[in-house]
Amino acid sequence: MKAIRPGPLVGRGLTSDVFEWDAGRVLKLSFDWRARDKTELEFRISRAVHNSGYPCPAAHELVECNGRLGIVFDRVNGISMFEAVARKPWLLPSASRELADLHVKLHSLKAPFEIPSQREQFERWIAAAGDLSPQQLEAARNTLEKVQPSETLCHGDFHPQNILYSSKGPVVIDWSTATRGNPIADVARSSRLFLGAPIPPHTQFHIRWMIIFFRKLVNKIYLRRYFELRPGSPRELEFYEPLQLAALSAWRSQRVN
């Protein structure tokens, strides 16, 4: 493992900074509060997903900088789906359908054995949920016991800001929450993010307005397209609502995702 100083900052997310690295690569450097084993797990997951053939950046090595652990990825030169729609709002319907197409393609894959189980993720959410009522926690536990197991590759954070448009087509990034589990649970997670994910405080006013105004429309188009391509119904997502409440609480309480 290398201990090196990175180049200029090129982006920032909820759990990490992204810096320039060498030619054609970037360093995703986790914040110091993030547990090292989470970054190590993300590295293993990212390599496994890339080897599956799904469009995502290759992960090359772990590096350390000032006590922070990071991953060197291939650089994707292109804007996100979110940025594309922000610039050209009339693209929103087609982008929402494309998002569903990419999710369906992902859910056609069996998860590599390195990917952790979705049930483990649900258990972490429930354990870290600090501001739910006893009734809400009990509902989450009851739901967990009824979840049907599956071996499908699930992303866990599938939304327009994690889709980048490269010269070779869309690329999906940020596999830190990927699991081996039920695809409908993964769809429920995306739907909840579309409808209720907090908007970062630094978001420009017109972008904030656009998110608030178009949230429901994105969700509606995405779900309609997804269930045109795969069996099922949006009504199935209601089953996972107690677990999604636990997920939001876990992030608010302990930054568990």
N, C-alpha and C positions, 0 to 999 in steps of 0.2 A: 504494500500500500504506500502510495507516494504522499509526501507532505510538501505542497507547492502553493505558491501565491497565484491566484487566478487573474484574468484580465478584467476589462471594464464590465460593469453591471449592465445586463441587457434586459432583465425582467425580474419580476417578483411575484411569488404566489403566497398561499396561506401557510405553507410549511417550509419554504425555501427561497433563496435567491438564485438567479441564473446569471452566470458570467461567461464572457468569451473565454475560449480555451485555445487550442491550436487550430490549424486550418480545418474548417468544416465541422468543428465540434464545440460543445458548450459544457460547462460544469454546473450542474444543479446542486447547490450547496445548502444542506439542511440548516435551519436555524438551530442555535445552540440548545434550545429547550426540547428539541425533538430527540427521542431516544435513538441511540446508535443502531439498535437492532432493527428499528423501523426502516432506516435507510438501507441497511444491509439486505433486508427482506425485499425492499423495492428494487434493488439491483438484481436480485435473483429472479424476481417476477418479470422484470422488464426483459431480461435475456431470454427467459422461457417464452414469453409472448412473441418476441421478435422471431424466435426460431420456429414458431407455429406458422409463420407466413402472413399474419395479420399486419396491416400497415401501421407500424410504430417505429420510433427511433431505436437504433441499436445502442445498447448500453455496453461500454468498453471496460471501465475499471472504476474502482473506488479510490478516492483521494481524500486527504485530510488537510485542512487549512485553519490555523488558529483554534484548534480543538473542535472544529466543525467537520462533519463527515459529508462527502458529496459523491456524486456519480457523474462520470464523463459520458455524455450522449452525443450521437450524431446531431448536428444542427439542422433544423428544419427552417429553410428560408421561405417564409410566407406568413400571411396574417391569419388570425383565427377566424372561424366561421362567425363568431360573435362580432368581430371587427368588420368583417365583410358586410354583414347585415346592417351594422351601425352606419356604415358609409352609404349603403344602398338599401334602404328599408324595403323596397319593393321585392328584394330577394328573399324576404322572410318565409313565404310559403314554400318555395323550392328548397331553401336551406333546411326547413323543418322536416320536409320529406326525406332529404338526403341524410339528415341525422338518423332518422328511423332506418333507412336503408343500411347505414353503417352499423347500427346496433343489431339489426337482423343478421347481417353478415358475421358479426362477432358471435352471436348466439348460435350460429351453425357449427361452432368449433367446440370440440371437447377440450377441457382445461388440461394443460400439462400437469404432471404429478407434483411439480414444485409449487403450484399455486395453493395457498391455504384455503380451508373450507369456509364457505359462507356462514355456516352455523357458528364457527369461532368468532367471526366478525359480529354477528348478532349478539353473542354472549358478551363481547367486549362493550358493545353499546349499552346493553342493559346494566352491566356492572358499573359503567362510568356515568350513567344518567343520574344527575344530582338534583334536578329540580322538577321531577315528575311526582305526581301524587301516588300514593300506594295503589290506587285503583288502576292508574295508567301503567305502572310497573307490572302489576299482576296481569293486565291485558297483554303486555309485551311478552311476558313469560309464557302465557297460554298460547299465544300465536306461535312462538318459537317451537313449542312442542308439536304443533300441527304442520310445520313447514315440510313440504315434500322434498326430499333430497334429490340432487341432480349433479351431473358432472360437467355442466356447461361452463364455458369461460365467460365470466362476468367482470365488468370494469369497476363498478362501484362509485364512479364519479363522472358519468358519461353526460357531458353537456357541451354547448357550442364553444366555450372558451378552451376546451381540451381537444378541439378539432382544428388542425392547422392545414392550410392549403399550400401544398408544395408544388413544384413544377411537375411532379409525377402523380399528383392527385392528393386527396385528403389523407392526413396522417393523424393518428390518435395518440395523445401524450398522457402522461401522469397516470401510471399504473400502480400507484402505491396502495390503492384499496381494492385491487383485483382479487377475485375469489373464484373458487370452484363451487358452483351452486345452481340455484333455480333462476332461469332467465326472467321470469315474471317479477321476481323480487328486485332484479336489476332495473327493470323498466319502472317499477314503483319508486325506486330510488331516484331515477332521472326525473320522473314526473313530479316528485316532491321538490326537487331542486328547482325545476322550472317555475313552480308555483310559489315557493316559499323561502328559497335561499336568501340569506341576508345580502344586501347590496353593499359592497365595500365603501367606506366613508369618503374615499378620495375620488369616487366616480363622478365624472363631469355631469352637470345638470341635465343636458339633453339626453345623455346615455341613460341616466337614472330614470328619466321620464319614459324613455322608450322601453326599458325593462318592465316598468310597472304597467305600462299600457298594453304591451304585447304578450305578457306572460301566459295568459290563458289561451291566446290564439296559438302560440308555439306548441303548448301542451296538447291542444286539441288536434292540430294537424299531425304532430308527431305520433300520437296514439292511434289516430285513424290509419295512418300509413303503416305503422308497425303491425297492427292487427289485420291489415289487408294481406300482409306477407307471411304472417305466422298465425297459427290457430290461437283462438282465445278472444277475450273481451276486456275492455278497460275496467269492467266491474270487478275483475279478479284483483285489481290493485288495492281495493279496499281492505282486503284481508291483511295486507302488510302495513297498514297505517299505524298500528301500535308500535311496530318496530321502527318505523320512520320517525315517530315522535321520540323514541329512545335515542336514535342517531343524532337528532338535532340537540337533544339535551346533553348527550355525551360530548359533543363539540363545544357547546356553551360552557360546560362544567369543567372538562379536563382536556379539551383539544384532542379528543379521541375521534378518529375517523375510520 
